[in-house]
Structure formats: structure tokens, C-alpha cells
Amino acid sequence: MLEMIQGLLGEPLGLTVWTLAKILVIVLPLLGAVAYLTLAERKIIGYMQIRIGPNRVGPLGLLQPIADAVKAMFKEIIVPTFANKSLFVFAPILSIAPALACWAVVPFTDKLVLANIDASVLYIMAISSMGVYGIILAGWASNSKYSFLGAMRSAAQIVSYEIAMGFALIGVLMVSSSLNFVEIVNQQAKGIAGGSIFSWNWLPLFPLFMIYMISGVAETNRAPFDVAEGESEIVAGFHVEYSGMTFAVFFLAEYANMILISALTSLMFLGGWLSPFPQSWGILGASSIIWLLAKISFLLFCFLWIRATFPRYRYDQIMRLGWKVFLPICMIFILVLGAWMQTRFSLW
């Protein structure tokens, strides 16, 4: 296919067009998934609270995200008088860009990946940590004390939980001996349980799996860690001054990050595209992108379930959990894991 496009357009332009086409094939379904995740959240939480949720726009409310998107597009973008206009508009872009750029190295099967680089995990950690700058800029450029306070809280929370997530990843890197996602998943297929659900990383690395998942909820500013937008205290956090499409982009960034963290958790702890059944079971044991999508969907459901279940944490409790609970547990478990890998009982 690439050779055909290069034959038509010449080598440099053909390669550019081919790369752009591959990017669109990933980004467009992702944006569709983000839109319908908002609907899924409203429907699922509705049923958990014995309500029906959106059910008016289209059959069973299925056109609700499209109606919301059209409404957001036509709303006026109000820029506060004393705000820094260029930074105010740039902040939402800086928030969503890393969430989309990370998908360049996320593999969907061992062959289906945009850029199969060796330092995939390093790339993800570097790019995803950029999102916090969008939040800081939004808070500062709005010229509002509520925005600024919300941004400071949010940034401190994200940076705190990034450390715990980083330590949780170290455990995965130790047992996989690789920074490449495809190799991390392939390593989980070689366990003592014949590549089934019991040979994946979630079982031997269970404390790190739980810490990574909970830190992912905190990282995306989702309930019960959503103090940055604690309505009772500081209105709506860093996007209090935003309206229309600029607000919608922040909203999209939050949900895109949720999907990304679910995908990363699936790849590193839940065997990615591997089947939960042993490979000797024929079709049921065959690896497929369907298994990866099923795992991502389950983890996203857990995000929504957590939101519907738990009350909001107080800010100091969030900080204590990150620094005084998760960080020590991660460090101790990494030492234990290192010692375990040196014994004859090592699974790796």
C-alpha cells in the first residue's frame, strides 16, 4: 500500500500522506469512543441510581453525544477581560494533545501498532506528563483566583500520583526486561498458566496493579479524587472561566486520558490482546484485538463504578494517600520483587 501511494505522490509526500492516514485511523475512532463514553457514563450511573439517563435524542438516547457536540460548537467562547487571550485558548489544546499523541506507541495487536519503538513506556511517561502544563496555563491565563486555586490543586495531585504510577511501572519493567509494549504483552503469554489469565502480570504484581489503577483515577481528576472541581468549595476548578468549544476540549481530554490509562493497564497488567483462556483452547484461546477492547471497556466501567460509589476525598487525604501510602508500598514491593526474582521460586 505504501509503495503504491509513494508511486503516485513521490517518496517524501507519499510517506507523509500514509502516516497521516494511519494517524486518522487511530484518532477518529478514539474521538468517537470519547463522545460515546460520556453517554455510557450518564446511562450507567443513571441505572446505578435507579434512573434511566439520556433517552430523548434519537433511539434510546444514542444521538445525545452528537447533540451535545453540536451545541458546544455553536456556543460563544467568552474570554474574560483581563485574561491572557493566547494562553487561554492554547491551554485546552495543550491538555488534549498529549492524550492523543500517546496513542502513537499503543499496540492493538503484536502487528497493529503505529510506531513500534523500543522505548514505548518511556515515550508514554514523557508525553503524558505534558498534560499538566495545559491545566496550569488554564488556571493562570483565566486571571481568576478560583481557576488558579483549582489548577494548583490539580497540578499538585497529578504530579503526586505520577510518581506512584512510575514506580508501579518499574515492577512491570523488571519482570518484562523491556520497555516495548509488544514485548511486555508477549512476556505475559509465557507464564506457568499457559498464557491464560493466571499468567498475566496482575496476579504476581497485584499491589502494583491496584496502585496503578487507583492512581489512574486520581491522575484523570475523576471522582472520588475530583477536588480540583469541587463545586462546594471552588466552583468548577481550572475551567471555571471556559465555555463553548474550549470547555468541551478539556472535557474530551479527561475522557481521552481515561481511555488511555485503561489501555495501558490492559497492556501491562491484563495481557493486552491475549485471551484469558489457555492458548491450547483453539479459537477461545486465540489472541485478538477484541480481547483488548473488552478489557479496556471493563476498566472504563470500573472508572464509572467508582464514581457512582464513593464520596469525594478531602484534598489533604488525597495527598496523604499518594505520598504516605502508595509511594512506600511501591518502593517496598519493588524491593520484595527484586529479592523474589533472585530466588529459585521466581516466575520469570
SVG drawing of the C-alpha trace seen along z (x, -y; Angstrom):
<svg xmlns="http://www.w3.org/2000/svg" viewBox="-37 -43 56 70">
<polyline fill="none" stroke="black" stroke-width="0.4" points="0.0,0.0 2.8,-2.4 4.7,-1.7 1.5,-2.4 1.0,-5.8 4.7,-6.7 4.5,-5.7 1.6,-8.2 2.8,-11.1 6.6,-10.6 8.6,-9.3 8.5,-12.1 4.9,-13.2 3.7,-9.6 5.2,-8.7 3.6,-11.8 0.2,-11.0 0.4,-7.4 1.5,-8.3 -1.4,-10.9 -3.9,-8.2 -2.7,-5.9 -3.0,-8.6 -6.5,-9.4 -7.4,-5.7 -6.5,-5.8 -7.7,-9.3 -11.1,-9.3 -12.4,-6.1 -10.8,-7.4 -12.8,-10.7 -16.0,-8.7 -15.2,-6.5 -14.7,-9.6 -18.1,-11.0 -19.9,-7.8 -18.1,-7.2 -19.9,-10.4 -23.2,-8.8 -22.2,-5.5 -21.3,-7.3 -24.6,-9.0 -26.6,-5.9 -24.6,-3.6 -24.6,-6.0 -28.3,-6.6 -29.1,-2.9 -27.0,-2.7 -29.1,-5.5 -32.3,-3.9 -32.8,-6.5 -32.9,-6.0 -30.4,-8.5 -30.5,-10.3 -33.3,-8.7 -34.8,-11.5 -32.4,-12.4 -32.5,-9.5 -33.4,-5.9 -32.5,-5.1 -30.7,-8.4 -27.9,-7.3 -27.6,-10.6 -27.2,-12.6 -23.3,-13.0 -23.8,-14.4 -26.4,-16.9 -24.0,-17.9 -21.1,-18.3 -23.3,-20.5 -24.4,-22.6 -20.8,-23.1 -19.7,-24.1 -22.2,-26.9 -21.8,-28.4 -19.8,-31.6 -16.3,-31.3 -16.2,-34.0 -12.7,-35.3 -12.5,-37.2 -11.5,-40.8 -8.2,-40.6 -7.3,-37.1 -4.2,-36.3 -6.1,-35.5 -3.5,-33.5 -2.6,-31.2 -6.3,-31.0 -7.1,-29.4 -3.9,-27.4 -4.3,-25.7 -7.1,-23.3 -5.0,-22.3 -2.0,-21.6 -4.3,-19.5 -5.7,-17.2 -2.6,-16.9 -0.6,-14.6 -3.7,-12.4 -3.9,-11.8 -0.1,-11.7 0.4,-8.8 -1.6,-6.5 1.3,-6.5 3.0,-3.7 0.0,-1.8 -0.2,1.6 -3.6,3.1 -2.1,6.5 1.5,7.6 1.4,6.3 -1.1,3.5 0.9,0.5 1.7,-2.9 5.2,-3.2 6.7,0.0 9.6,-1.8 11.7,-0.1 11.2,-2.9 7.4,-2.9 6.9,-3.1 9.4,-6.0 7.7,-7.9 4.3,-7.4 5.6,-8.7 7.3,-11.7 4.3,-12.8 1.6,-12.1 3.3,-14.3 2.9,-17.3 -0.9,-17.4 -0.4,-19.1 1.0,-22.2 -2.4,-22.7 -4.1,-22.7 -1.6,-25.2 -1.9,-27.5 -5.7,-27.4 -5.7,-28.3 -3.2,-31.1 -4.4,-32.6 -8.0,-32.9 -7.0,-35.6 -9.4,-34.2 -8.5,-33.1 -10.9,-30.1 -9.3,-28.9 -5.8,-29.4 -6.6,-27.6 -8.2,-24.7 -5.2,-24.5 -2.7,-24.4 -4.6,-21.6 -5.0,-19.7 -1.3,-20.0 -0.1,-19.0 -2.4,-16.0 -1.3,-14.9 2.4,-15.2 2.0,-13.3 0.2,-10.4 2.5,-10.3 5.3,-9.2 3.3,-6.3 2.4,-5.3 6.0,-5.5 7.0,-3.1 4.2,-0.7 5.6,-0.6 9.1,0.2 7.7,3.5 6.4,4.4 9.7,3.4 11.6,5.6 9.6,8.7 9.4,8.0 13.1,6.8 11.8,4.5 10.3,1.0 8.5,2.2 4.7,2.8 4.6,5.7 7.3,7.5 5.6,6.7 2.4,8.4 4.3,11.3 6.1,12.0 2.7,12.4 1.9,15.2 4.8,17.3 3.7,17.8 3.2,21.1 -0.5,21.0 -0.2,21.4 -0.7,17.8 -4.1,17.7 -5.5,15.1 -3.3,16.5 0.0,15.9 -0.6,12.2 1.1,9.6 -1.9,8.6 -1.5,11.7 2.2,11.6 2.2,7.8 -1.3,7.3 -0.3,4.4 1.3,2.5 -1.8,3.3 -4.2,1.8 -1.9,-1.2 -1.6,-1.9 -5.4,-1.7 -6.3,-3.9 -3.5,-6.4 -5.0,-6.4 -8.3,-7.6 -6.5,-10.3 -4.4,-11.3 -7.5,-11.9 -9.1,-14.1 -12.1,-11.7 -14.3,-11.1 -13.5,-10.5 -10.3,-12.5 -12.1,-15.4 -11.3,-18.1 -10.0,-20.3 -13.6,-20.9 -15.1,-20.6 -18.3,-22.6 -18.9,-23.1 -15.5,-24.9 -14.0,-26.4 -16.8,-26.5 -15.5,-24.4 -11.8,-24.3 -9.4,-25.4 -12.1,-25.5 -14.5,-27.9 -14.0,-30.6 -14.2,-28.3 -17.3,-27.9 -18.3,-26.5 -15.7,-24.6 -12.8,-25.4 -14.6,-23.8 -15.6,-20.8 -11.9,-20.2 -11.0,-20.0 -13.9,-17.6 -12.6,-15.5 -9.1,-15.4 -10.3,-14.0 -12.2,-11.1 -9.3,-10.5 -7.0,-10.2 -9.4,-7.7 -9.3,-5.5 -5.5,-5.8 -5.0,-4.7 -7.4,-1.8 -5.5,-0.7 -2.1,-1.0 -3.4,1.0 -4.7,3.7 -1.4,3.9 0.9,4.0 -1.2,6.0 -4.0,7.7 -2.3,9.3 -3.4,6.8 -4.8,8.7 -4.1,12.1 -7.1,14.4 -8.0,15.1 -8.2,18.8 -5.2,21.1 -3.7,21.0 -4.5,24.7 -8.2,23.9 -8.3,23.1 -10.4,20.1 -11.3,19.2 -7.6,19.1 -6.5,17.2 -5.3,13.6 -7.3,10.8 -7.9,7.1 -11.4,7.9 -9.9,9.1 -8.0,5.8 -11.2,3.8 -13.1,5.9 -10.5,5.3 -10.4,1.5 -14.3,1.5 -14.2,3.3 -11.7,0.9 -13.7,-2.1 -16.7,-0.6 -14.7,-0.4 -13.9,-4.2 -17.7,-4.9 -18.5,-2.4 -16.0,-4.1 -17.6,-7.5 -21.1,-6.2 -20.0,-4.5 -17.5,-6.7 -17.9,-10.2 -15.2,-12.8 -11.9,-12.8 -10.7,-15.8 -7.6,-17.4 -5.2,-16.6 -6.4,-13.0 -5.6,-12.7 -2.1,-14.0 -1.6,-11.7 -2.7,-8.7 -0.3,-9.5 2.8,-10.3 2.4,-8.3 0.6,-5.2 1.1,-4.4 4.8,-5.6 6.1,-3.5 4.1,-0.4 5.5,-0.7 9.1,-1.0 8.8,1.9 7.1,4.1 9.8,3.4 12.5,4.5 10.5,7.6 10.0,8.3 13.8,7.9 14.6,10.3 11.9,12.8 13.3,12.7 16.7,13.8 15.3,16.9 14.5,20.3 10.8,19.5 11.0,16.8 8.2,17.0 10.3,15.1"/>
</svg>
